[in-house]
């Protein structure tokens, strides 16, 4: 494997010689901070106090003959860096049973966090405190306090580490008590819990180093004094594999291949080559590139006139195509024109308002006001009133700085007035979309996936009742490796989610077939009631009520459902017996033959006003395997509209009852489609990541969410680019 690393080194040398960017005599290249072997800004093995700009995102991998790290880091706030990491340990198998995990290497899951305490000034250094492997199994857990200070092209780092980062014990620690100074950095139970008792305990070591930006812009060099002596690393403690540290000094280089990618090469412990590749981006700075239809030229009819039936219908179609108000209806009462429709094109509502007002003004209809009622699933959300005379001044640029917002005001929606003149009803909707189901870091294989196509259809029977269906076609997957049938870790929960493989085995499957009734009561109450095959694993009936005042940071919802588990061996069948027999394992397991599940959920934008661009969702209730508990979902939206979130569920199940992982948790990234396509769009693509799929703390996957449906009342998922 070291031969492969030398090949990387030769490639790096060739790239350096070929690169033409050099600093001139009047400037010096700026230093771009890079990731450590573990992910997170720093040196090589050791962190620094430096962080990326807010919204900075990196995705990388690091390889040497002992470990393979996959890491992703995100700068959530200017003062908080977060890192997620998977580590494969080459010399340790995931399971001693080859029938269960074959020759798959042991995989460790880790979460790191770094908090900036002090920003660098002329005299004072940058100062940060951090935690590595928070809530993990203890393979790499450690804590640190670190400072960094710039001096021209040099960036110096000095820190104190505990645990994995302090096992050299050059400050404090008694190695006669064990290689970790009696901290016990080994595997801890089922993992997933934060062990506060051992934080800032055990060996303590001083670490440090320097990073040098060379005059050759793409290249920077690193020198590091390592705080770890590697005597308590997992290969040694688990399998007795020696990881000798012939030197405490590590040296390395970072070569920037492009503004969005860099390559790292280092020589560590005096005997080990390490190579890495990192891709970088910034969620705050992502910009769309659109090939959009131009706004209509302002050319109002000189004389007041009446429109024919065909002209009204043409206006309705133009409002859908050019202004994004689909499934619309146009009303006129002699004084005002009202348009009611879904805004599916523009996150920036003022753009939609301007385009719609332009089309209405150009008709020459005698109107003092234009009203735009934004709907969703034909339920009214908001009402924007545009003064026609003021808009004429804006469209004619009668004054400096004319803006559509000068003529508009938005309130909670009311019922439209006037006679129906034109409509672009969209009673039937259908579409195809790719679908990915994935699991990372499992025992059977590091990455399990199922790729397919999801066909969806909706039929609006009237303004309140919708019939919907989904058909999933599985194209290819490797879930045949998924061995989680009868739980190997002693749990005896009802199998509500760990039957994933059985539901994927069929090439085609109806994942949804339901009737839904939507309604709105008063100014702030929305409801839905539904029944049918609600998701790919459960069928039943349920309902939801949401209280959401207009333009409020708060909303409160309650849903309740009675469901039964679908039998994966049939198209429409349900399990009738709780105890099922596995022919493969020749053992019994339990399924869900009927339960009441539901939650009360508080939605809170920017809690306490302390965290700009954040959302907290707190749900309490009963889950699918009959456990009771709370789910907390926290997310941050960056200026571009990209949302990064984390959720965790803790129920009345003990860690032993739950099994590996101790409790349900996961992460997700939600990306606006208009950042991925050349056309404006208000839809989103969401990528979810669950470290482990287990049965505890699992919610019903409802097709419609009232909070998402009412987003226009206080835009979050459709918030415009800042």
N, C-alpha and C positions, 0 to 999 in steps of 0.2 A: 504493500500500500504506500510505502514511502516513495517508491518509484513514481507512482502517480502524482504525488505531491511535487516531486522534482520537475515533472512535466508542467505542472501549473506554474512553477517558478520560471521555467524557460519561457513559457507563454507570456508571463508578466514582463520579463525582460524585453521580449520582442515588442510588446505593446508600448513599453516605455520609450524604446528607441524610435518607434514609429510616430509617437504622439508629437504634434507640432506646437502645442500651446506652451509657451514659456513666458515668464514674467519679464517685462521690460525694465529699463533702468530707473523708471520713475514709480514703479509699483511693486507690491509683493503679493503673491497669491494669498487669499483668505483661507483659513483652515476650516474645512468642513468636518464636523465631528462625526465619528463612525461608531458602529456597533461593536460590542464585545463578542466573545465566542458564545456567550449565553443569550445575547440579545440585550438591548438597552445600551445607551451611549456610554462609552468608556474606553479603556485601554484594550487588554486582551482577556485575561481571566478576571481582572479587577475592574470595578466600576469607577467612574469619575463623577464629579458634581455637575457635569455638563448635561444638557438636555437638548432635544430638538425643538424647533419652533412649534407653537400650538398647532395642532392638526397634523404634525409630522407623523408619517406612518412608514414603517419598514417591515419587510418580509425577507427573511434570510435563512441560510443554512450554514452550519459549521461542521467540518469533518476532521477527525484524527483517528488513530488506530484504537482508541479507547471508547470514544463517544461520537454520536451523530446527533447534533442539535438542529431542530427546526424551531425558529422563533419569529414572533411578530410583536412589534412594539408600536405603541400609539401614545402620542403626547396629548392627553385629554385636556389638560389645562396648562398654562405656562408654568405652573408649579407642580404638576403631577405627570410622571411618566409611568406607563403600565406596560408589562411584557407578559406574553403567554408563550410557553415553550413546551415542546415535546423532546425528550432525549431518549435515544435508543442506546442501550448499553451492549456493546458487541459481545462481551465475554459472558453475559448472563442471559439465559433463556427466560421467556415470559412465564412459562410453566414447565415444571419437570415432566409433565405428562405430554409426550409427543402427539398423542391422539387428540389432544385439545388445542394446542397452539403450534404444533409442528416445530420448525426451527426458528420461529419468530423471536427476535431479540426482545429482552425486557424493555418496556417503554415507560418512562416516567413523565408525568404531567406536572408543570410548575407554573406559578404565577408570581411575578415580581412587581414591586412598586418602588418608585423613588420620589421623594418629596423635597422640593427646593425650600430651604429655610432662609437663605440669604442670597441676594443677587450680587454679582461682582461689582465692586466700585474701584476707584483709583487705588485705595489702600487695602481694601478688604477683598478676600477671595470669595468665589461662589461656594456656598455651603449646602450640603444635602444629606438627608438620612434615608436609608433604604432597607428593604427587606427582599431577600431572594428566596424563592420556593415557599411562598406564603401559603399555608394550608396544604402543603404537599405531603409526600411520604417521608421526607427527611433526607433524601439523597444529597441535595445541594443546599439545604436551608442554612441561611446565615443572615446577619444584620451588619450594617456598617454606617459610619459617619465619615464623610469624605469632603475635602475641599479642593478647589482647582483655581489656578491663577495664571493669567496670560502674561507673557513677556515677549513682545515681538512675535516671531514665528514659533515660539515655544509655549506649550501649555502644560504647566506642572500640576501634578495631582499628589495629594497626601491624604491617607485615610487610616481608620482603625476598623478592623473587622472582627466579628464574632462568628462562631460556628464554622461553616465551610470556608469562609473567607479569612478565618483567623487561626486555622489549625496548625500553623507554623509556631504559634505560641511564643513569639519573640517579645511580647509585652507581659503576658500573664498566662499561666496554665501549668498544670502538673501532668505531664505525659505518663506518669506512673499510674494514673487513674484511668488510662485508656488513651487511644490515639486522638480522641475528641475531648480530652480533659473532662471526662464524665458528663458531657453534654447529652450523649446518646443521639447521634445524628443518623441512626439507622432507620429502617422502615418502621412506620408507626401505624399499626392496625390497618384499617380500611382506607386510610388517607382521607383528604378532603376537609379535615378539621384544622383550625388554627390552634396550635399548641403554644399558648402564651407563656407557660411555665419555663420553657427552655429558651425563649428569646433573650438575647444579650447575655447568654451564659456560655460556659465552656471556655475553650481556648480563645485568647485575644492576641491579635497580631497587628503590627504596623505594616501597611502596604503603600505603594506609591509608584510614580513613574512620570514620564514626560512624553508628549507627542510633539513632533517637529514637522512643520510644513516646509517642505523643500522649495527652492526657487522654481522647480519644475511643477507646475500647477496641479497635475493629477496625482502627484505622489506625496504621501506623508509617511513618516517613520514613527515607530513607537518603541519605547523601552520601559520595562515594568519590573518592579520588585514584587514577587508573588507572596501573598499572605497565607497560602495553603501549602502544606507539605505532602498532600495526597496519600497519607497513610490511613485515612479513614474513608477513602472513596469506596463506592458501592462494589466495584469488582473485587476489591481487596476484602472488605468486610463480609461479602456474600459468598464469593467463590475462591478467595485466597489468591487472587491474581495480583501480582505486585505491580504497582505504579511508581517506579523509582523517580525521585526528583534529584537529578544530579546537580542542578543549579537553581537558586531562587529567582534568577533573572530570565525574563522572557523578552524576545526582540521580535519585531514584526514590521510589516509595511502594509499600507492601504493604497490601492490604485483605483482612481475613479475612472471607470470605463465610459461613463456618460453621466449627465446630471441626475439620472435616475438609477444608477447602478454602480456598485464598487466591488472590488475583489480584495480579499485579505489573505495574507500569508504570514505565518509566524513560526518561530522556533522556540518551543516552550519546555520547561523542566530540564533543559540541557540535553534532551534526547528525543523530542517529539515534534514533528512537523504538523502544523494545523493550517487548513485552508478553509476559506469561507467566501460566500457570495451574498450580497445584500441588494435588494431592490427598494427604492425609496420613492415616496410621493408625499403630497400634503393635502389632506382632506379639506382644508379651509380654502385652498387656492385652486381647486378644480373648476374649470370654466367650460361651459357648453359651447358647441359650435353648431349652429342651426342653419339649415337651408329652408327658411320659412316663407310662406306666402306673404307678400308685402301688404301693409295696411292699405285699405281703399283710399284713393285720392279724395280729398275733401272737395265736393262739387255739389252743393245742395241745389235742389230744384228752385228756380227763381220764383215760382208761383206755388201757392198752396194747392194741393190736389189730393184726390182720393185714389187709393190703390185698387186695382182689380184683384179678383180672387187669385189669379195666377201670379200677380206681382207680390201679394202677401206671401204666397207659398215660396216664391223665389227668395224673398227676404229671409224667411225662416231657414232656408237651406244655406244662404250666405252666412247667417249668424252661426250656424253649425260649423261651416268650413273655415271661415276666416277669423271668427272670434272665439271658436272653441265651445260654444254653447250647444251641446248635442242633446238629443231627445227633448227638443224645446217646443214651447208653445208661445204664440205671440197674441197679445190681447190689446184692444184699443177701445177707449171709452169716450172719445171726442176731445179729451184734454191730455191724456198721457198714454204712452205706449209701454206695455209691460212685457218683458221677455222672461220666461221661466224655463230653466234648463240646467243640465249638468255642465260644469266647467272642467273639461277633461284635457285642456291643452296648455294653459298658462298658470304656472305657480305665481307669477307676478300678476295679481288681479287687475292692477291699473292698466296693464296692457290689454287684457280682455275687455275692460270697461271702455277704453279708448276705441278699440276696434268695433265693438258693438254700437257705441254712440255714433261713430262715423257712418256706419251703415244705415242707422235710423235717421240721422240728419240728412243724408243724401236723398232720402225718399221724397222730401218736401212735405211730409205729413204735418198738419197743424197740431203741434203738441208742445206743452210747456215743460213737461218732464219725461224723462225716460227712466223706467224702473227695470232693474236686472235682478231677478230672484234666482239665486243659485240653489239648485236642488241636488239631492243624491238619492238614488232609488225612488225618485219622484216625491220625496219628502222635502219641504222647504227648509233651507238653512239660514241664508242671509238675504237681505234686500238692499241693493245699492240704488240710491236716487241721484239722478244726474239732471241738473238744471239745463234745459235746452238752450236758452239764450246765453248763459255763461259758457256753455260748451262751444257755441258758435264763435265766441271771442277767442277761446283757446285754440280751436281748429284753424282759425284765421291768423293766429299769432298776433293778436291785437296789442299785446304787451310783452315785455321782456320776461322770460322765465315762465311762460304759460305752461301749465301742467294740468293733466286731466284730473288730478286730485283736488284742484281748486274748485271743481264743479261737482264733486261727488261727496256723498255721505252714506255710510253703511250702518244699517240697524238690523235687529232681529227680523226674520222674514214674516210677512203677513200674506194673506190670501190674495191672489191676483184679482184685479177688477177689470171689467169691460167685456166685450164680446170676443170670442175666439176667432182670430182672423187667419192665422197660418200655423202650421205645425210640422215638425220633423220628428214624429214619433219613432222611437227605436224600440218597438215592442219585443223584438227578438234579437238577441246578441249571441254571438258564438265566436270562438277563437281557439287557437292552438298555442301552446307555450311549452318550452323545455322544462323538465323537472328533474332536480337532483336530490337524491337522498344519500346522506353520507355519515360515516362514523369514523373518527380518527383515534388512533392509539389503542385499539382493541387488542385482545390477546391473540386472536386468530390471524390477523393481518393488521399492519399499521393503518392502512386506509381501506375501508369498505365503502362501496359506492353502488348506487343503482341510478342509471340514467334512462329517462323515458320521456314521453310526450303526454301532456295533459290536455285533453279536449274539454272545453267548457261551453255551456249554453245556459241562457237565461230567457225566460218568456214572461213578460209583464202582462199578466192576465187583466189587470186594471191598475189603478194608481196605488194600490195597497198590497196586492197579492202577486208574488213572484214564484214561478216554478223553475228550479235550477237543477243542473246535473253536471257531473264530471266523469270522464272515462280516462283511465290511465293506461297507457301502453308501455310496457317495460321493454326497452331496447337491448340493454346489456347491463350486467352487474356481476359482482363477485361475492354476493351475500351467501352463496353456497358454502363459504368458509365460516359463516357465523355459527358458532357452536353453543351459543347461550340458549340451551333448551331447558333442562332442569337446572336451577341455579346451583353452581358448584360451591358457593360461599355460605351455604347454610340458610339462606333466606327462604321464606315460604309465603311470599306475597302472591296475590292474584296476578296472573301474567297479562298485564294490560298493554305494555309496550315492547317487552322483550320477545314477543312473537313476530317481530318484524319480518324475519325471513319467510315465514309462512304466507304473509300477505304479498310478498314480492314474487313468490314462486310462479304465480299465474301470469301469463303474458299480458292479458287484458283484465282489467278490473274496474267495476263501477265504484268510484270512490265517494260520490255524492249524488243523492237524488232526494230532493226535499221541496216542500212548500213552505214559504215564508210570508208572514203578514207584517207589514210595516205601518206605523202610524205615529202621529205627533199630537200631543195634548198640551194646550196652553202655549205659553211662549217658550218653555224650556224643557219639556218632557218628551222623550222619544221612546218608542217601544218596538219590540219585534217578538213574534211567536212563530215557532217552526216545528216541523216534524218530518221524519223520514230517515234516510240513511245519511247521517250527519257528517261522517268522515269515513276514511277507509277501514277503520277498526270498530266503529260504534254506530248504532242506530238508536233512535228514540225521539222524544219530544222535549221541548224546552221553551223558555222565554227570557227576555231581558228588558230591563227598564233602565233608562239613563237620564239623569238630571244634569243638564249642561247649559248654564246661563250663557248668553251671548257675550263674547269677548272677555271671558273669565279664565283665570288660571286654574280653576278648580272644576272638577266634574265628579259625579258619583254614580256608579252603576251597580246593578244587582242582576245576576242571572241564576237560573235554577233549571236543572235538566234531569230527566229520568232516562237512563240509557241501558242498553244491553250490548254485549260484545258480539260482533259479527263473526261467523264461522268462516275462516279463510278457505275451507274446502268447498264452499258453495258460493253462488252469486249473491243470493239474497238471504241465506240462512243465518240464524242467530244461535249461539250456544244455549242449550237448555239445561245442561248438566254442568255444575261447577267443577267437578273432578273429571279431568281428561287424562287419557293414557297416551304416552309417547311410545310408539313402536320402536323408534330409533334408540331411545334410552331405556326402554322397558321399565319406565317409572311413571308415576302419576304427577300431575301438576294441576293448579287451579286456574280458572278463568272467571271473568266477571259476567254473571248471568242476570244482573239487574241491580242498579244502585242509583241513588239520588246524589247528584254532584252539582256544585255551583259555588259562586263566590260573590262577595261584596268587594268592589274595587274603588279605591280613591285614586284619581288622576290629578297630579299636582305639577304644574309648570313652574320651573325655577324656584324650588322650595326655599322659603325664608328669604327669597331675593338674593341669595348668596352665590348661586351658581348659574351664571348666564348661559342660556342655550341648553338647559337641562330639563329632563322630564323624569318624574318619579311615579311609579304605579305600585300601589300596595294592595294586594288581594288577600282575603282571608276566607277560607271555606273548606269544602270537602272535595277530595280528589278521587280519581278513578279506581284506585285500589282500596278505597274506603278509609284512607288516612286523612287526618284533619290538620291543617296548618296554614302557613302564610307564605306568599310569594312576593318578593321585592324585585322590581325591575327598574333599573336606573339607566338612563341614556343621555348622550350628549350629541347635539346637532351642531355641526360646523357650518361655516359661512356658506359653503357650497350647497348645503342641504344634506350631505352625507351624515347618517346617524350611526353611532357606535353605542351598543348597549350591552349590559350584563344583567343576568337575572339569577336568583337563587331561591330555592323553596325548602323550607324546613317544616317538617310535619311531626306528628306524634310518634313516628317510627324512630327507634333507636338506630345508631350507626350499624349495629350488628343485624338488625332486622332489615335495614335498607340494603346492606351489602357494600361492595367496593364503591368508594366515592363518598360514602356517609350521607350525602343528601344531593338533591338535584340542583344542577347549576349549568350555566351555559353563557354563550356570547353570541352576538349577531352584529352584522353590518347591513344597513339599509341604504341603497344607492338610488337616487332619482334617475328614472329612465332618460330624462332629457340630458344627463351628462354622458350617456352611453350611445345616444342616437343623434341623428342630424335633424330631428324634428322635436319641437317642444311637446312635453307630455307631463301629466301630473302623476303617473303611476310610478311604482318603485319595484326594485329587485332586492330581495332580502336573502342574505347568506347567513345561515345559522350554524353554530358549532357547539355540540354537546360533548364534553370530554368522555362521558360514559352514558349509555342508554340503559336506564333502570326503570323499575315499575313504580317506585314511590314518587309522590309529588307530581303526578302527571295530570294535566288538564285536558278537557275535551277540546278538540280542534274545530271550533265553530267556523262556518263559512263566512258569516257576516259579523262584524264588530260594530256596535253602535257608536263607540268612540271614534273609530276610524271613519265611519260613515258621516259623522257630523264634524269632520275636521275643519270645514270652512268657517265654523263659528268662532274658532280661535286657531288659525292655521299652525299646524305642527309638521305633519308629513308633507303638506303642500306649501310650507313656508317659502317665500321667494329667496333667491340668492341675496345675501347681505352685502 
